[in-house]
Amino acid sequence: MDKVDFSEWKKIEIKVGKVIVVEKIPNRDKLYKLQVDVGEEKPRQIITGLVPYYKESKLLNKLIIVLTNLKPATFAGEISNGMLLAAEKEDGSKCVLLTVDQEIEPGTIVT
């Protein structure tokens, strides 16, 4: 894998986010539409393939780690404006969200 230097790393903006709305996308087996508070004026919509790994109730109000300066992308006709960070086994059998170990405000920068 290629290594990046510190100046490249500094271009990435990662923040703590709080999941405030969780909706399953109709006719999609794996996709949720999340509204995530990242400390901005309005929540960000993020589309994620976590349905096989998390029930809606386990995602709601969860503090997660979000890549916030990723260009928007479209999934299942919905705009995703960020990416949550997770660790997934290579075979897809398990996926866990990266979270914080203590309460901290949404929008806090991850350094």
N, C-alpha and C positions, 0 to 999 in steps of 0.2 A: 504494500500500500504506500502511496506517495505521502510524504510528510509535508506539512504546511508550516510556514514560519509564523512568528507571532503577529506580524502585520496582517496576514490573512485571517488569523483567528479573531483579531479585533474587529473585523468586518461583521462577524456574526453577533446578532442581538438575541439573547435568550432571557426570558422573564418568567417569573412565577405567575401562573394563571389559576383562576378559580372557575370551575365548571358550574355555570348557573342554569343552563337548560340542556337537556338531553332528549333528542328525538330520533327514533329509528327512521331511516329513509325507506319509504314504501317500495316494495318490489326489489329490494336489495338485501341479500342475506347477511352481509357483513358490515354495512355502513351506518354510522350514527352521524347526525348533524348536531354539533355542540355549539353553544354560545359560551364563550370564555371571557371572563373579566381579566384583562391584563393591565389594568390601571389606566386605561384610556377613557375618552369621553363616552364611547359606546363599546359593548362587547364585540369580540371577533367571532365570526363563524368559522369553525374548523370541521372538516369532514374527516372521519377516521374509521378505519376498519376494525374496531374493537368489539363488535357484537359477539363474536365467538368467545371472547375472553372476559368481558365485563357486563353485568346487568346494569340497566339504566340507573337503578338505585345506588349502585356502588360508585358510579361516576359523578352523580350529582353532589355538588359542594366540595369535590375533591380538589386539593391544591396540586397542580401539575406543573411540569416544565415545558415551556413553549418557545419554539423558534419563531420570532416575530418579524424578522425582516426578509422572509422568504417571499418570492413573487407569488401572487395569487394563482391558484390552479382550479380547474373545474373537474368535479367528480359527480357522476350521476345527475348532471345538470345543475349542480349546486356549486357555488364559489367557496373555496377553502382559502382562508386568509391567515395562514400560519400552519405550523406543524407541531403537534405534541411529541415529546420524546419518550421512547419506550425501548425496552430490551426484549428481543424476540429470539427464541431458539431457532436455529437454522431450519429445522423441519417444520416450524410453525405450530408446534404443539403447545407452546406457552408464550405469552406476551405479557409483560408487566410495565406499567407506567412508571416513569421517573417522577418522584415526588420530593417534597421537603420533609425533614424529620421533626420540624416544629412549625407552629403557626407563624406566618409572616404575610404581609399585605400583598395582594395581587398587584403586579406591576414591578415588584422588586427585581432588579437586574441580577442575573446569575453571572458570577465572575469566575 
